[in-house]
């Protein structure tokens, strides 16, 4: 199972919005709504920020939103803040009954 | 509150095995699947598999089939991941994580352990 495709890096200024894409196939992202996004700060465990494509866990800022179109899922962060600088990973359930991660995207807040 | 506390760092020689523990508190271990995910230094996250702590059923990524074992001891609310025939490429931080769905798997994790560094070195 190949990793989902994410851009290696994105950047934005405080207050701006950015979007991170996550491209898979009909066997994963396109075939299921079990798509999630994790935020990981250096030397920390990942934190779930979006699940089931677009749902936010309790306590996660509504500046984070998720969506999906075809085989591509997207994470949008609006009103960028310094603390948003981190690595972001998408995941999806697959037709092989496994889970696949994206390669990760490093977000730099300028 | 829900917590997953993992065992400490390990150093192993190539060819050896390592067993990492993950103790759950704040909820019933048997109520939620436990996933194991690893991260090599400077690299991304890699899903290894899950265990249903209620039944003991497991499901592994093909890459780890035959080399990974996932077990649990419900009497002490602890899940285990054992990886055998270690190579230098197995050097990584290993995480346990709880599936967010109760009684089944929704293939996504809400609570994570702090991670256990496993170093394979000769």
Interface residues (C-beta under 8 A of the other chain):
Chain A: X1 X3 X34 X36 X38 X40 X45 X46 X47 X48 X51 X52 X57 X89 X91 X92 X93 X96 X97 X98 X99 X100 X101 X102 X103 X104
Chain B: X35 X37 X44 X45 X46 X47 X59 X61 X62 X95 X97 X100 X106 X107 X108 X109 X110 X112 X113 X114 X115
